[in-house]
Amino acid sequence: MVDSSIKNKPFLKRLIIRLFKKYYDLGYFQKGILKSRVINWIFQRLLRINSEVPWSVNFTSCVIAPKNIKFGVNVWRSFILSRGCYIQGGNGIYIGDNTFLGPNVGIISANHDITKLERWQESKPIHIGKNCWIGMNSVILPGVTLGDNVIVGAGSIVTKDFPNKVLIAGNPAKIIKYIK
């Protein structure tokens, strides 16, 4: 039985949808995402940029210590689409489901040791809740915990923890508004 939503699509598209139904339903073949995945694959696997990262990441971004980075459902879209991000997982990073990172976001989980610059200082990991939006050019510093449904305004520097359902912005970030 043919799904009515794919019946009128070209043959090649119908074949891809049938072969990769699970990935199609997750949005891997949406316009823009497939093109970005192919371009990122070329840079990651052939040109060896971010080659140690086991998931697809935008070729303009930099991911350090990817083994310490865990993320939930649908966060992969941010790694593919958001350009120029700097994600440093030295002390660990967890990003919750459906969280989106804007372009040029920095998530830095470890500072350098001031006596030996080649080493990182120990600190608690960064934890970003579910359904968050991290605006363009924002920076999240080591040890920060953001609750669920937090919006970080563009250009913010997040230096401390914030609860659920807040809009934060500024340098250093502070609560601008509570979200209902």
N, C-alpha and C positions, 0 to 999 in steps of 0.2 A: 504494500500500500504506500502510495506516494503522498507525502505531506503537501497539502494544498498551497502552503506558503512558498514552496520551492519548485512547484510544478512548472511555472512559467519562466524560470531562470535558464540561462544557457547551459548546454550539456556539461561543460567542464566545471562550472560552478555547482551544478547538481551533484556531480561525482565527488567533488571535494567535500560538500556538505554531508553526503552519505558516509564517506570514508572517515571523516573527522567530526562526526555529529557532536560529540561531547565538547570539543574545542570550539566548534562553531557556536554552540549555545552559550559558551562562556564569553564570546565576543572576540576571539582571536583573529577572526577574518573580517572584522569591520573595516570599512574604508579608512585608510590612514594607519590603522594598527598593523595590518599585514605588511604594508609597505615599510613601516618603521621597523618591524621585526626582521624583515629581510635585510635592510640596510644595517641594522645593529648586528645581525648575525655575521655579515661580511666583515665588519670592523672587529667584532669579538673573536671570531674563529679563524679568519684568514689573516687579518692584519694584526691580531693579538693585542688589541686594546681592551682592557678589562677582561682578559682571557681567563683569569682565575675565578671570575664570578660565574656560578653555575646557572644563573637565570639571565634572561635578556635584559640588557641595560643600555640606555641611550649612549651612543658613541661619544658624545660630548661630555658625559658625566664621568666622575671618578669614584670608584668604590674601593675602599681599603678595608682589609680584614673581613671579607664577606662571610666567612664561616661563623662569625659572631652576630650576624644579622638575621633576624627572623621576622616574617611578616605574614599577615592574614590574607583573607580572600580579597581578590581584585586590586591589591596594592601593586601587582605586577604591571598594571597599566601606567602607573606613575613612573616606574623605572624605565619603561619603554618610551614614553612620550615626553617626559619633562627633561628639558635640556640643561646642561651645565651644572647639575647637582654634584655636591661633594658629600659623600656618605662615608664616615670613618667609624668602623665598628670595633675599635680596639677594646673597649670595656663592655660591649654588647648593646644591641639596639633591638627593640621589638616595636613593630608598627602594626596596629590593629586593623581589622577588616574595613574595607571601603574607604581607607584614608587616602587622600590625594596630596601629592607634593607639587607645588608650582615650580616653574623654572628657577634655576640658580639657588635652590635651597641647600643649606649646609646643615648636616646633622653630625655633630662632632662629639663622640663619646669619651674621648680621653685627651687630656692636656699633656704637653711634653714635660718631662722631669727637668727642672731648671739646672740640676747639677750634671745630668747626662742627657743631652737633647735627643739622642737616638732612642731613648726609652719613654714609655708612656706612664703617667701616674695612674695609680689604681683609683677607681671611683665606682659608684653604683651605675648600672646600665641606664640607658634612656628608654623610657616606656611611653609610647604614643598610643592613645586609646582608639576606639572604633569611630568611624565616620568623622574623622577630623579633616580639616583643610589647612594646609601649611602654605601660606601665600608666598609669592615671588620674592626672592632675595632674603628670605628669613633665615635665621641661624638658631639652631637649638643646641645648647651647650651641655657638657657632661652632667649626668645624674638627674636630669629633668624628667618629671612624670607629668604627662598631660592626660586629663580625663577624656571620656568619650564626648563626641560632638563639640570639640573645641575648634574654633576658627582662629588662626594666627594671621594677623594682618600683614600685608606686604612690607618687607624691610624690617621686621621685628627681630629683636635679639632676646631669645627666651633663656633666662638664667635661673628660674626657679619653677617649682611645681604649680599647677593650676588644676582646679576641680572640673567636673563635668559641665557641659553646656555654658561655655563662656566665649566671648569674643575678646581676644587679647591683641594688643598692639603696642608698639613703641620700643625705645631703647633706654633702659631695659623694659621688657614687656610688662604691661599691667592690665588688669581687667578693665575693659571699656564698657562692656554690656553683658548682662546675663541673658541667655537665650531661653525662651519658653519652650 
